[in-house]
């Protein structure tokens, strides 16, 4: 198995962050803020954020490279044998909340993790993926997004896409609501089934594929006419996003438990959100179509 190269991963992650931000600035017309930070326990990062943009109501594209002397509970839960080991983690994580309700929210992250102990072989793995959260679903958008995800994984084994697609469906699921967060995508964690060079190449293809997966959708939907009804439903559905990230998301838990920077960790939360008691969409409405036609898990690439 080839030897992990954290320096090569870090260089690619910083370049990925820069390329994604530059592409989004071209679409929005407003620059992203840059906020570099340091973590007292070790490491730091660069937060790139846009608020009240022309297209993006709020969005963040964050790089972090942090380390510590002992794995936090959220990381050691799946691998109890690694408890107490020193660790190093780095990644790029983004969430974009467009202003237009017809333009979906999107999430993507790619990350590398390594745990070490004196006298023992380092344990490393990659994680990541991307998923799409529409408010008013569109079949062409969902198929395009899933096709790009499929194509990024195809060179590395025909079993990866169906496995990572199912993992995404199961992970981004609000158990307390019994509903999916969106139309899914791909998700993987603790991945070291390939030699390091191949695993790193796979993760690069996933990260580099993000702009191909999302920008065409954003370009098509950002100028769609909408009114107060659509904005109201968007704010209501954004509440599901908040619930998932605060209650279930392992990345949020890891960041907070490891002493990460709270502002960067919670940049995924949307700026305007609403909750209602026991609300249900009107039968036959476009809002009801989201629940009936898009949130149930399905194979978006089936003919």
MOQUIDA-V208789 format. One record per residue. N is the residue number from 1. SS is DSSP state (hx for helix, st for strand, lp for the rest). PHI is phi in whole degrees, 0 to 359 (NA if undefined). NEAR is the number of other ideal C-beta (glycine too) atoms within 12 Angstrom. Layout:
BEGIN
N|SS|PHI|NEAR + N|SS|PHI|NEAR
END
This chain:
BEGIN
1|lp|NA|16 + 2|lp|295|15 + 3|lp|276|15 + 4|lp|301|28 + 5|lp|232|19 + 6|hx|303|28 + 7|hx|294|16 + 8|hx|292|21 + 9|hx|296|35 + 10|hx|298|32 + 11|hx|298|18 + 12|hx|293|30 + 13|hx|298|38 + 14|hx|295|27 + 15|hx|293|19 + 16|hx|300|38 + 17|hx|303|38 + 18|hx|296|21 + 19|hx|293|26 + 20|hx|294|41 + 21|hx|298|35 + 22|hx|298|19 + 23|hx|294|28 + 24|hx|289|38 + 25|hx|296|24 + 26|hx|297|21 + 27|hx|286|32 + 28|hx|278|30 + 29|lp|87|14 + 30|lp|237|22 + 31|lp|286|18 + 32|lp|279|33 + 33|st|287|24 + 34|st|239|20 + 35|st|223|23 + 36|st|274|20 + 37|st|217|26 + 38|st|237|18 + 39|lp|253|23 + 40|lp|304|14 + 41|lp|282|21 + 42|lp|136|22 + 43|st|94|29 + 44|st|174|24 + 45|st|184|37 + 46|st|229|32 + 47|st|263|34 + 48|st|243|37 + 49|st|226|34 + 50|st|232|35 + 51|st|226|26 + 52|lp|56|17 + 53|lp|281|29 + 54|lp|287|22 + 55|lp|247|30 + 56|st|261|39 + 57|st|290|32 + 58|st|202|32 + 59|st|197|44 + 60|st|220|44 + 61|st|232|47 + 62|st|250|47 + 63|st|249|40 + 64|st|219|46 + 65|st|218|34 + 66|st|233|38 + 67|st|210|31 + 68|st|199|29 + 69|lp|273|18 + 70|lp|211|22 + 71|lp|302|31 + 72|lp|289|30 + 73|hx|304|19 + 74|hx|295|25 + 75|hx|274|36 + 76|hx|275|26 + 77|lp|300|18 + 78|lp|279|20 + 79|lp|224|22 + 80|hx|300|13 + 81|hx|291|14 + 82|hx|264|28 + 83|lp|305|20 + 84|lp|92|21 + 85|lp|284|29 + 86|st|291|25 + 87|st|214|36 + 88|st|217|33 + 89|st|222|42 + 90|st|213|41 + 91|st|181|43 + 92|st|241|45 + 93|st|227|45 + 94|st|221|46 + 95|st|220|49 + 96|st|237|49 + 97|st|246|40 + 98|st|294|43 + 99|lp|287|35 + 100|lp|287|33 + 101|lp|297|37 + 102|lp|276|30 + 103|lp|262|37 + 104|lp|287|43 + 105|st|290|48 + 106|st|220|45 + 107|st|228|45 + 108|st|211|48 + 109|st|208|44 + 110|st|225|46 + 111|st|209|45 + 112|st|231|42 + 113|st|225|46 + 114|st|221|33 + 115|st|242|34 + 116|st|230|24 + 117|lp|209|19 + 118|lp|301|9 + 119|lp|82|7 + 120|lp|231|13 + 121|lp|295|16 + 122|lp|300|25 + 123|st|250|27 + 124|st|231|35 + 125|st|199|31 + 126|st|250|41 + 127|st|213|36 + 128|st|153|47 + 129|st|135|46 + 130|st|208|47 + 131|st|213|43 + 132|st|246|44 + 133|st|235|47 + 134|lp|279|47 + 135|lp|257|44 + 136|lp|237|36 + 137|lp|291|36 + 138|lp|221|28 + 139|hx|297|20 + 140|hx|298|17 + 141|hx|297|35 + 142|hx|298|36 + 143|hx|294|27 + 144|hx|300|30 + 145|hx|300|46 + 146|hx|291|38 + 147|hx|294|27 + 148|hx|297|35 + 149|hx|299|43 + 150|hx|301|31 + 151|hx|293|22 + 152|hx|294|36 + 153|hx|268|39 + 154|hx|306|22 + 155|lp|293|18 + 156|lp|251|30 + 157|lp|136|18 + 158|hx|290|12 + 159|hx|276|16 + 160|hx|291|32 + 161|hx|298|34 + 162|hx|299|23 + 163|hx|290|23 + 164|hx|286|38 + 165|hx|293|36 + 166|hx|295|23 + 167|hx|299|29 + 168|hx|296|38 + 169|hx|302|29 + 170|hx|283|22 + 171|hx|285|31 + 172|lp|273|39 + 173|st|230|28 + 174|st|274|26 + 175|lp|299|15 + 176|lp|286|12 + 177|lp|257|21 + 178|lp|59|11 + 179|st|209|24 + 180|st|286|33 + 181|lp|286|43 + 182|lp|197|42 + 183|lp|262|43 + 184|st|81|42 + 185|st|166|50 + 186|st|222|50 + 187|st|209|38 + 188|st|209|39 + 189|st|210|34 + 190|st|50|25 + 191|st|265|32 + 192|lp|215|29 + 193|lp|287|20 + 194|lp|253|24 + 195|lp|305|17 + 196|hx|307|26 + 197|hx|301|20 + 198|hx|288|22 + 199|hx|297|34 + 200|hx|294|36 + 201|hx|298|23 + 202|hx|298|35 + 203|hx|295|46 + 204|hx|298|30 + 205|hx|295|32 + 206|hx|295|45 + 207|hx|297|42 + 208|hx|292|27 + 209|lp|279|35 + 210|hx|300|44 + 211|hx|297|31 + 212|hx|296|27 + 213|hx|285|37 + 214|hx|253|41 + 215|hx|301|31 + 216|hx|300|24 + 217|hx|293|40 + 218|hx|299|39 + 219|hx|297|23 + 220|hx|288|21 + 221|hx|256|33 + 222|lp|295|29 + 223|lp|250|16 + 224|lp|295|24 + 225|lp|299|12 + 226|lp|209|22 + 227|lp|229|14 + 228|hx|296|10 + 229|hx|301|19 + 230|hx|293|26 + 231|hx|295|25 + 232|hx|295|22 + 233|hx|291|32 + 234|hx|301|37 + 235|hx|296|28 + 236|hx|295|29 + 237|hx|290|42 + 238|hx|299|36 + 239|hx|301|29 + 240|hx|295|37 + 241|hx|298|44 + 242|hx|297|30 + 243|hx|300|26 + 244|hx|296|35 + 245|hx|296|33 + 246|hx|274|22 + 247|hx|266|19 + 248|lp|244|23 + 249|lp|289|32 + 250|hx|293|29 + 251|hx|295|43 + 252|hx|298|30 + 253|hx|298|22 + 254|hx|299|32 + 255|hx|300|35 + 256|hx|289|22 + 257|hx|290|23 + 258|lp|268|34 + 259|lp|76|25 + 260|lp|290|37 + 261|lp|279|28 + 262|hx|302|18 + 263|hx|301|20 + 264|hx|287|38 + 265|hx|295|31 + 266|hx|265|27 + 267|hx|293|37 + 268|hx|287|38 + 269|lp|281|30 + 270|lp|287|37 + 271|lp|281|28 + 272|lp|232|23 + 273|lp|220|25 + 274|lp|226|20 + 275|lp|235|17 + 276|lp|225|14 + 277|lp|278|8 + 278|lp|51|6 + 279|lp|275|18 + 280|lp|223|13 + 281|lp|289|22 + 282|lp|291|13 + 283|lp|305|11 + 284|lp|80|10 + 285|lp|275|16 + 286|hx|301|26 + 287|hx|291|28 + 288|hx|295|19 + 289|hx|298|22 + 290|hx|301|33 + 291|hx|289|30 + 292|hx|273|18 + 293|hx|250|19 + 294|hx|241|33 + 295|lp|284|32 + 296|lp|298|20 + 297|lp|298|23 + 298|lp|205|21 + 299|lp|273|19 + 300|lp|287|35 + 301|lp|263|23 + 302|lp|293|13 + 303|lp|290|5
END
